[in-house]
Structure formats: C-alpha cells, structure tokens
C-alpha cells in the first residue's frame, strides 16, 4: 500500500498520501478507514436521497454534513465541494437539489470505486 498511496495525486478523486501523513504513516489504520468508507458510502447516499424525497431538511443537512466529513478524510475535494455547494443551496432554499444529489452520489460512487481499487491492488 505504501508505494501505491504515495502516487495518489493528480487526476484521482482522493489523496491518500495526505491521509497517511495525518495518520503518522499507519497503513493499517488507513486501510481500516478506507474499508469504513466503503461500508458506509451507500448508507450515506441513501440517507441523503431519502431526506430529499421526504423533504426533511434537517436530516438532509445532517446527511450532507456526514458525506462531506467522510470525503474530507481522503482529501476527496470534488465530493467535498459538491456537498458544500449542496449544503449552501439547501441553506438558501435555491437550486436543483435532485441534480445536486445525483452529482454528489455519482462522485461518491466513483470515489468508492477508486478506494476499492487501492485495496484490491494490495491483495
């Protein structure tokens, strides 16, 4: 995992080098955090979608905050930016929330795919 992570910058959705630096180069903890994201990302997306469908704004805000927090851990800036923009739109009561939710969901799925591929390379 060490060589693979050190090169994760540029076009990727994540920067696991940043994660490793913050973890004192603890690869086992980095792998556990990646696995936790992979286990929870679909739940986070579903929470967001359910809150949107039921127009439950407080739950939607919580879901978006949790998504942003999960993505920031891996320097998933594209997903973090989408979540932040969505949060702002909810706060202002403006924008096409369904489109924003779709874009954020797609970004998270891509990020999860990228993280899963990092783990697979290590096996």
C-alpha positions as CSV (number, residue, x, y, z in Angstrom):
1,X,0.0,0.0,0.0
2,X,2.9,2.4,0.7
3,X,4.1,2.7,-3.0
4,X,0.5,2.9,-4.3
5,X,-0.5,5.6,-1.9
6,X,2.5,7.8,-2.4
7,X,1.5,8.3,-6.0
8,X,-2.2,9.1,-5.4
9,X,-2.4,12.7,-6.5
10,X,-3.2,14.5,-9.7
11,X,-6.3,13.1,-11.5
12,X,-7.5,10.9,-8.7
13,X,-10.5,11.8,-6.5
14,X,-8.6,11.0,-3.4
15,X,-5.2,11.9,-1.9
16,X,-4.3,9.0,0.4
17,X,-0.8,10.5,0.9
18,X,-2.5,13.2,2.9
19,X,-4.4,10.6,4.9
20,X,-1.2,8.7,5.6
21,X,0.7,11.8,6.7
22,X,-2.1,12.6,9.2
23,X,-2.0,9.1,10.5
24,X,1.7,9.0,11.0
25,X,2.1,6.6,8.1
26,X,0.0,4.0,9.8
27,X,-1.1,1.9,6.8
28,X,-3.3,-0.5,8.8
29,X,-5.4,2.4,10.1
30,X,-5.6,3.9,6.6
31,X,-6.9,0.6,5.3
32,X,-9.4,0.4,8.1
33,X,-10.7,3.9,7.3
34,X,-11.0,3.1,3.6
35,X,-13.0,0.0,4.5
36,X,-15.2,2.0,6.7
37,X,-15.9,4.4,3.9
38,X,-16.6,1.6,1.5
39,X,-19.1,0.1,4.1
40,X,-20.9,3.4,4.7
41,X,-20.9,5.4,1.5
42,X,-24.1,3.7,0.2
43,X,-25.8,4.3,3.5
44,X,-24.8,8.0,3.4
45,X,-26.1,8.3,-0.2
46,X,-29.4,6.6,0.8
47,X,-29.8,8.9,3.8
48,X,-29.4,11.9,1.5
49,X,-31.8,10.6,-1.1
50,X,-34.4,9.6,1.5
51,X,-34.3,13.0,3.2
52,X,-34.6,14.7,-0.2
53,X,-37.6,12.6,-1.2
54,X,-39.3,13.3,2.1
55,X,-38.3,17.0,2.1
56,X,-36.8,16.5,5.6
57,X,-34.4,19.5,5.6
58,X,-32.7,18.8,9.0
59,X,-32.0,15.2,8.0
60,X,-30.8,16.3,4.6
61,X,-28.4,18.8,6.2
62,X,-27.1,16.1,8.6
63,X,-26.6,13.7,5.7
64,X,-24.7,16.3,3.6
65,X,-22.5,17.1,6.6
66,X,-21.7,13.5,7.2
67,X,-20.9,13.0,3.5
68,X,-18.6,16.0,3.5
69,X,-16.9,14.8,6.6
70,X,-16.4,11.3,5.2
71,X,-14.9,12.7,2.0
72,X,-12.6,15.3,3.5
73,X,-10.8,12.5,5.3
74,X,-9.5,11.2,2.0
75,X,-9.0,14.7,0.5
76,X,-11.9,14.0,-1.8
77,X,-12.1,17.6,-2.8
78,X,-14.5,17.1,-5.7
79,X,-17.1,15.4,-3.5
80,X,-16.4,17.8,-0.6
81,X,-17.1,20.8,-3.0
82,X,-20.3,19.2,-4.3
83,X,-21.5,18.5,-0.8
84,X,-20.6,22.1,0.3
85,X,-22.4,23.6,-2.7
86,X,-25.5,21.4,-2.0
87,X,-25.4,22.4,1.7
88,X,-25.3,26.1,0.6
89,X,-28.2,25.6,-1.8
90,X,-30.3,23.9,0.9
91,X,-29.5,26.8,3.3
92,X,-30.5,29.3,0.7
93,X,-33.5,27.3,-0.5
94,X,-32.3,27.5,-4.1
95,X,-31.0,25.3,-6.9
96,X,-31.9,21.9,-8.4
97,X,-31.4,19.7,-5.4
98,X,-32.2,16.5,-7.3
99,X,-29.5,17.2,-9.8
100,X,-27.1,18.1,-7.0
101,X,-27.9,14.9,-5.2
102,X,-27.3,12.9,-8.4
103,X,-23.9,14.6,-9.0
104,X,-22.8,14.0,-5.4
105,X,-24.0,10.4,-5.4
106,X,-22.1,9.7,-8.6
107,X,-19.0,11.4,-7.3
108,X,-19.1,9.3,-4.1
109,X,-19.6,6.1,-6.1
110,X,-16.5,7.0,-8.2
111,X,-14.5,7.8,-5.1
112,X,-15.6,4.5,-3.5
113,X,-14.5,2.7,-6.7
114,X,-11.2,4.4,-6.6
115,X,-10.7,3.5,-2.9
116,X,-11.7,-0.1,-3.5
117,X,-9.2,-0.4,-6.4
118,X,-6.5,0.7,-4.0
119,X,-7.3,-2.1,-1.6
120,X,-7.6,-4.7,-4.3
121,X,-4.1,-3.8,-5.6
122,X,-2.8,-4.6,-2.1
123,X,-4.3,-8.1,-2.0
